[in-house]
Amino acid sequence: MDTNIIRQLIEMFEKSGITDMELEAEGIKLKLGKKVSETATAAPAAAAEYIASPTRPQEKPRPSGKQIKSPLVGTYYRAPSAGAKPFVSEGQQVKEGDVVCIVEAMKVMNEIKSPFSGTVTQILPADGDMVQYDDVLLIIEEN
């Protein structure tokens, strides 16, 4: 396993709310853990609800339309590079096959293409957000 991948996993672990993690790949076993203070274990009820709930709190209501979901876990980017024009904006027309965003996983930039044509009605994650497999990224109303 590449040391850069291990570093990235550690960084992601440190930023997350996860306290323990084990990973075994390519003959390497990685075990990470965080010390949890007593005050941290008395988490507010809202945090507990967030962890227990499969949907995120204060999520915008989703309009009708077709969903483009993340095919992998990674970091969501609206544009090809920092300061560049976003691939798409709300209200914009897209064609089947147009790149609508990037999901970065382990330093690999994965272009996400629209599987259908229509109008982008909603972009759910913010630029730089972590997304999970099957998270809805965009909603497109077919024309």
Salt bridges, closest charged atoms under 4 A:
GLU59 OE2 - ARG62 NH2 2.92
ASP135 OD2 - ARG56 NH2 3.15
GLU142 OE1 - LYS66 NZ 3.57
